[in-house]
Amino acid sequence: CEFLPPYSPDFNLIQLAFLAMKNGDYTRLAMTELSDEEIYISLLRALYIITPMDIFG
């Protein structure tokens, strides 16, 4: 049996990356007005603006 601590975003660094991506300018676009290709490009841009400092807080 293995003991696991309770869930905490502090221990899950990917949550900080997702937060930075959600707060980026590129994700504030109205996605319903964009084509599938434009949505994909917007998400890629949001992904690439995340820095290591965003991930580590």
Protein Blocks (a to p, Z undefined) as FASTA:
>chain_A
ZZdddddfklmmklmmmmmmmmpmklmpcfklpcfklmmmmmmmmmmmpcfklmnZZ
